[in-house]
């Protein structure tokens, strides 16, 4: 999906492509989408960074308005002793913000690819504890939000229209999430799901479920042999980082050896994290990790996938 598809979904007229060479500094599809649309909110959830001039001439110029936000991310990660799988701009190959969510999360590019046309999207929550790694360009991300938005939610609103319209639904949803999370008896799965959904961009859950369906097709098993708490979370979370922990897409979860004993679902600081499958019942599997080089294995006998990640979200990084 490219910028023209998004423009058609919105019912806007696509302007003629400029003669200037786009795509040298940031993806051309993003620049052309910005050129073709006024400032506003897509699907009640996505706002684009709008460069002062097009085409963008330097990343320094493009990121200047978001430099404080990048600083907030770095401070948040350092204060929690967390690291990402990629650096942030201006580090070489660092992620670059291209927009934000209506719930104050950040939309960034993974700039690993040399060609800007191949840059993909990373989405954070407002607390920088959830980082969703998505294989979408900026226009495809916006297009998916448009196609999957709830019935009655406008495809596009100017800032003024949004403040008088969808803003109130976003505010109500955020209050409802805060109420759920304030429950002292909330379960680990419910807490994780509530936090992921609070990112609030349509299309993310649908993609996560596509991955679960794809994993089932690849294993030729309609009922995946995973703990139910894991599947419930992964139907919402397409892969990325939760509280500093790299969590693979469900399609990448795999047995580390021919003997089905250790099933890996993520990693942290070189350690392979997964389940020690001591029984045939996945609901009884508990988290374990293997040190780099396979030197030792530690079994966290009281921690499920969801309870372990919730513990980290609440600030307990203990591996014991």
Buried (B, 14 or more C-beta within 10 A) or exposed (E): BBBBBBBEBBEEEBEEEEEEEBBEBBBBBBBBBBBBBEEBBBBBBBBBBEBEEBBBEEBEEBBEEBEEBBEBBBEBBEEBEBBBEBBBBEEEEBBBBBBBBBBBBBBBBBBEEEEBEEBBBBBBBBBBBBBBBBBBBBBBBBBBBBBBBEEEBBBBBEEEBBEEBBBEBBEEBBEEBEEBEEEEEBEBBBBBBBBBBBBBBBBBBEBBBEBBBEBBEEEEEEEBBBBBBBBBBBBBBBBBBBBBBBBBBBBEBEEBEEEEBBBBBBBBEEBBBBBBBEEEEBEEBBBBBBEEEEEEEBBBEEBBBBBBBBBBBEEEBEBE
